[in-house]
Amino acid sequence: MDAGNARALAITKGAISFNRLGFTYNEVNARQMPLFEDFSLDLKAGEKVALVGQSGSGKSTLTKLLFRFLEPQKGTISFDGYDAKAFTLHSLRKQISMVPQQPDLFHRSIRDNITLGADISEAQLIDVAQKSRSLEFINLLPEQFDTMVGERGVKLSGGERQRIAIARAFLEDAPIVVLDEATSALDSLTEKQIQVAIFELIKNKTAIVIAHRLSTILSMDRIIVLEKGRIIEQGTHQQLLAKKGKYYAMWQHQSGDFLVN
């Protein structure tokens, strides 16, 4: 819900600050430990940050707090120095793109699934399809951009659905991008294409990547290792390996290119 003084503010740089957050899913039960307690994390404008950690460490909750799907009980989140609550929800959310693990597709054409009702030219549509590495497979479909994708996109493969979601994000051109980049079910060629599209997408943006595969993590400016709502390690891939701590242990327990998650 919008605060009384909320306005349609613009995020021009993309700096994010989580400042002394306190958050619990169960406010009624005082005995339940909060997930985040006095949690702080600053992202510079244009920084690419990976969040890694076991299930329940707080990775997904942080992104829900970012979009204000959840509100912290204590502390603040700010964008370019503006408190998140100073933004209208609509203006805030349209300035953060989300590429989810399982993209939602509608039983409509590929064109409709990329544009989501936006009035764009054919040249723009082809441009975002090309950047997201979707154009090649779309051109092979019987009706190309006008091909119906079926209920929840059932007529497309996982990799094709993921690329449609990336095409949407290119079209949105938001200054902040959140990627839940689960490419674990994809073959290596498709995964490489998606990685190329992802790096193109986040090139001049602030990016938060909930990381499952090491191939993305290696290129991040910083890796944040979370455990039960706390940052236990942070640094580049090489710095964290040198520490021989939790991240190093996760690396040792990987299978192929995957982090235990």
C-alpha positions as CSV (number, residue, x, y, z in Angstrom):
1,M,0.0,0.0,0.0
2,D,1.3,3.5,-0.9
3,A,2.3,5.8,1.9
4,G,0.4,9.1,2.1
5,N,3.3,11.1,0.7
6,A,4.4,8.5,-1.9
7,R,5.4,9.8,-5.4
8,A,6.4,8.4,-8.7
9,L,10.1,8.9,-8.2
10,A,12.8,7.9,-10.7
11,I,15.7,5.6,-10.0
12,T,18.4,7.1,-12.2
13,K,21.6,5.4,-10.9
14,G,20.4,2.1,-9.2
15,A,22.2,2.2,-5.9
16,I,20.4,0.1,-3.3
17,S,20.8,0.1,0.5
18,F,19.3,-2.4,3.0
19,N,19.8,-0.5,6.3
20,R,19.5,-2.3,9.6
21,L,16.6,-4.5,8.6
22,G,14.6,-6.5,11.0
23,F,12.1,-9.0,9.5
24,T,10.2,-12.0,10.7
25,Y,7.5,-14.0,9.0
26,N,5.6,-14.5,12.2
27,E,5.2,-11.3,14.2
28,V,2.6,-13.0,16.5
29,N,5.0,-15.6,17.8
30,A,7.6,-13.7,19.9
31,R,9.6,-16.8,20.4
32,Q,10.3,-17.3,16.7
33,M,13.7,-15.9,15.8
34,P,13.5,-13.2,13.1
35,L,15.0,-14.1,9.8
36,F,16.8,-10.7,9.5
37,E,18.1,-8.8,12.6
38,D,20.0,-5.6,12.1
39,F,20.8,-6.6,8.5
40,S,22.7,-4.2,6.3
41,L,23.9,-4.4,2.7
42,D,24.9,-1.6,0.2
43,L,25.0,-2.1,-3.5
44,K,26.7,0.5,-5.6
45,A,25.0,1.8,-8.8
46,G,25.8,-0.7,-11.6
47,E,27.2,-3.4,-9.2
48,K,26.5,-7.0,-10.0
49,V,26.0,-9.0,-6.8
50,A,25.3,-12.8,-6.4
51,L,23.4,-14.1,-3.4
52,V,24.3,-17.7,-2.4
53,G,23.4,-19.8,0.5
54,Q,21.3,-22.9,1.6
55,S,17.5,-22.9,1.3
56,G,16.1,-20.7,4.1
57,S,19.2,-18.4,4.2
58,G,17.1,-15.3,3.1
59,K,17.9,-14.9,-0.6
60,S,14.3,-14.9,-1.9
61,T,13.0,-12.9,1.1
62,L,15.5,-10.1,0.3
63,T,14.1,-9.8,-3.2
64,K,10.5,-9.8,-1.9
65,L,11.5,-7.0,0.4
66,L,13.1,-5.2,-2.5
67,F,9.8,-5.2,-4.5
68,R,7.9,-4.4,-1.3
69,F,5.9,-7.6,-1.6
70,L,6.9,-7.9,2.1
71,E,7.7,-5.0,4.5
72,P,10.4,-5.1,7.1
73,Q,9.3,-4.6,10.7
74,K,12.5,-2.5,11.4
75,G,15.0,-0.6,9.3
76,T,14.8,0.8,5.8
77,I,15.5,0.0,2.1
78,S,16.5,2.9,-0.1
79,F,17.1,3.4,-3.8
80,D,19.5,6.2,-4.8
81,G,19.1,7.6,-1.3
82,Y,15.2,7.6,-1.4
83,D,13.4,5.5,1.1
84,A,11.4,2.7,-0.7
85,K,8.2,4.0,0.9
86,A,8.6,7.4,-0.8
87,F,7.9,5.6,-4.1
88,T,4.4,4.6,-5.2
89,L,4.4,0.8,-5.5
90,H,3.7,1.1,-9.2
91,S,6.6,3.4,-9.9
92,L,9.0,1.3,-7.8
93,R,8.1,-2.1,-9.3
94,K,8.3,-0.9,-12.9
95,Q,11.9,0.2,-12.2
96,I,13.0,-3.3,-11.1
97,S,12.9,-6.1,-13.7
98,M,12.5,-9.7,-12.5
99,V,13.6,-12.8,-14.5
100,P,12.2,-15.6,-12.4
101,Q,13.1,-19.2,-12.1
102,Q,9.8,-20.3,-13.7
103,P,8.6,-17.5,-16.0
104,D,4.8,-17.0,-16.2
105,L,3.6,-17.2,-19.7
106,F,0.0,-16.6,-20.8
107,H,-2.0,-18.7,-23.3
108,R,-1.4,-16.0,-26.0
109,S,1.1,-15.4,-28.8
110,I,4.8,-15.0,-28.3
111,R,4.4,-11.3,-29.3
112,D,1.8,-10.7,-26.5
113,N,4.0,-12.6,-24.0
114,I,7.0,-10.3,-24.7
115,T,5.2,-7.0,-25.0
116,L,2.6,-7.6,-22.2
117,G,0.3,-5.0,-23.8
118,A,3.0,-2.4,-24.5
119,D,2.7,-0.6,-27.9
120,I,6.0,-1.2,-29.6
121,S,7.3,-1.2,-33.1
122,E,8.2,-4.4,-35.0
123,A,11.8,-3.2,-35.0
124,Q,11.8,-3.0,-31.2
125,L,10.3,-6.4,-30.9
126,I,12.9,-8.0,-33.2
127,D,15.7,-6.1,-31.3
128,V,14.7,-7.5,-27.9
129,A,14.2,-11.0,-29.3
130,Q,17.6,-10.8,-30.8
131,K,19.3,-9.5,-27.6
132,S,17.6,-12.3,-25.6
133,R,18.8,-14.9,-28.0
134,S,15.1,-15.7,-28.8
135,L,14.9,-14.7,-32.5
136,E,16.4,-17.8,-33.9
137,F,13.9,-20.2,-32.3
138,I,11.0,-17.8,-32.9
139,N,11.8,-17.7,-36.7
140,L,11.6,-21.5,-36.8
141,L,8.0,-21.6,-35.3
142,P,5.0,-22.0,-37.7
143,E,3.7,-18.5,-37.1
144,Q,6.8,-16.9,-35.7
145,F,5.8,-14.1,-33.3
146,D,2.2,-14.9,-33.7
147,T,2.6,-18.5,-32.5
148,M,0.4,-19.4,-29.5
149,V,2.5,-20.7,-26.6
150,G,-0.2,-22.8,-24.9
151,E,-1.3,-22.8,-21.3
152,R,1.7,-21.6,-19.1
153,G,3.9,-21.7,-22.2
154,V,3.6,-25.5,-22.5
155,K,4.5,-25.5,-26.2
156,L,7.9,-24.0,-25.4
157,S,10.9,-25.6,-23.8
158,G,12.3,-24.3,-20.4
159,G,15.1,-22.5,-22.2
160,E,12.7,-20.8,-24.6
161,R,10.4,-19.7,-21.8
162,Q,13.5,-18.3,-20.0
163,R,14.5,-16.3,-23.1
164,I,11.0,-14.8,-23.5
165,A,11.3,-13.6,-19.9
166,I,14.7,-12.0,-20.7
167,A,13.2,-10.4,-23.8
168,R,10.5,-8.8,-21.5
169,A,13.3,-7.5,-19.2
170,F,15.1,-5.9,-22.2
171,L,11.9,-4.2,-23.2
172,E,11.3,-2.9,-19.7
173,D,14.9,-1.5,-19.6
174,A,14.7,-1.0,-15.8
175,P,17.8,0.3,-13.9
176,I,17.7,-2.7,-11.5
177,V,17.4,-6.4,-12.5
178,V,16.8,-9.3,-10.2
179,L,17.6,-12.7,-11.7
180,D,16.6,-16.0,-10.1
181,E,18.7,-17.8,-12.7
182,A,17.9,-21.4,-12.4
183,T,19.4,-22.9,-15.5
184,S,20.0,-26.3,-14.0
185,A,17.4,-28.1,-16.2
186,L,18.9,-26.8,-19.5
187,D,21.4,-28.4,-21.8
188,S,24.8,-26.7,-21.9
189,L,24.3,-25.1,-25.3
190,T,21.0,-23.5,-24.2
191,E,22.6,-22.5,-20.9
192,K,25.4,-20.7,-22.7
193,Q,23.0,-18.8,-24.9
194,I,21.0,-17.7,-21.8
195,Q,24.2,-16.7,-20.0
196,V,25.2,-14.5,-23.0
197,A,21.7,-12.9,-23.0
198,I,21.8,-12.3,-19.2
199,F,25.2,-10.6,-19.3
200,E,24.0,-8.4,-22.1
201,L,20.9,-7.5,-20.1
202,I,22.7,-6.5,-16.9
203,K,25.6,-4.8,-18.6
204,N,24.8,-1.2,-17.5
205,K,22.5,-2.0,-14.7
206,T,22.5,-2.9,-11.0
207,A,21.9,-6.7,-10.8
208,I,21.1,-9.1,-7.9
209,V,21.5,-12.7,-9.0
210,I,20.1,-15.5,-6.8
211,A,22.8,-17.9,-8.0
212,H,22.5,-21.6,-8.7
213,R,25.3,-22.1,-11.2
214,L,28.9,-21.1,-10.8
215,S,29.2,-19.9,-14.4
216,T,27.2,-16.8,-13.5
217,I,28.9,-16.3,-10.1
218,L,32.4,-16.1,-11.5
219,S,31.6,-12.9,-13.4
220,M,29.9,-11.1,-10.5
221,D,31.5,-8.0,-8.8
222,R,30.7,-9.5,-5.4
223,I,29.4,-12.7,-3.9
224,I,27.3,-12.5,-0.7
225,V,27.1,-15.7,1.3
226,L,24.0,-15.8,3.4
227,E,23.2,-18.1,6.3
228,K,20.0,-17.8,8.4
229,G,19.6,-14.2,7.4
230,R,23.2,-13.1,8.1
231,I,26.0,-12.3,5.8
232,I,28.8,-14.7,6.8
233,E,31.2,-14.0,3.9
234,Q,31.5,-11.6,0.9
235,G,34.0,-11.0,-1.8
236,T,34.9,-12.1,-5.3
237,H,35.0,-15.7,-6.3
238,Q,38.8,-15.8,-5.9
239,Q,38.8,-14.0,-2.5
240,L,36.2,-16.3,-1.1
241,L,38.0,-19.4,-2.3
242,A,41.2,-18.1,-0.6
243,K,39.3,-17.7,2.7
244,K,38.5,-21.5,2.7
245,G,35.3,-20.9,4.6
246,K,31.6,-21.6,3.8
247,Y,31.8,-20.7,0.1
248,Y,34.9,-22.8,-0.4
249,A,33.0,-25.7,1.2
250,M,30.1,-25.1,-1.2
251,W,32.5,-25.1,-4.1
252,Q,34.0,-28.4,-2.9
253,H,30.6,-30.0,-2.7
254,Q,29.5,-28.9,-6.1
255,S,28.4,-31.4,-8.7
256,G,29.6,-30.4,-12.2
257,D,28.8,-26.7,-12.3
258,F,26.1,-26.6,-9.6
259,L,26.1,-25.1,-6.1
260,V,24.5,-27.1,-3.4
261,N,21.4,-25.0,-2.8
